[in-house]
Amino acid sequence: MATLTENAQATEAIAKHLNQLVADSYGLLGQLHLAHWNVEGTDFKPLHDLFQSMYEELFVAIDDIAEQVRILGYYSEGGLKTLAAMSNVPEFSSAAPARDKDFVSAILVANEVVTQSAIVARNACGDGTDPETEDLLIGRIRVHKKHEWFLKSYLK
Ligand SMILES: [Fe+2]
């Protein structure tokens, strides 16, 4: 059975992973906006709409993840500069002209970073350590994997 100190350390680690997921999710949110605004090509309208549905869903989810940090007794990271410095999501240039498939490929990469971030956080909650946070994270992983399917299907 885990000691109180071990439980506290596990919770602190989970909170850290959740804050990382907030930062990575913000990174993806920014890229989704960029893609939504600048995508061009014959599939402009469906992609413009797909990117919007993804960032709207993500915006709500980020709030839940950050509030879970507070529920665990820690403080949530925030602010664009702080989150940008923490995020592992690669950015594509807003100046470079890109076709529809370029945006889909870039969003696919960004989405994968967030999926992996959520998996790392979920794994820290396993074996009954924190089933409620694990549940939240499993939900996030399912959404990001579904979006991965959408994006990959487009590229085929
Ligand atoms: Fe818009």
Boltz pocket constraint, residues with backbone or C-beta under 6 A from the ligand:
constraints:
  - pocket:
      binder: B
      contacts: [[A, 36], [A, 52]]
      max_distance: 6.0
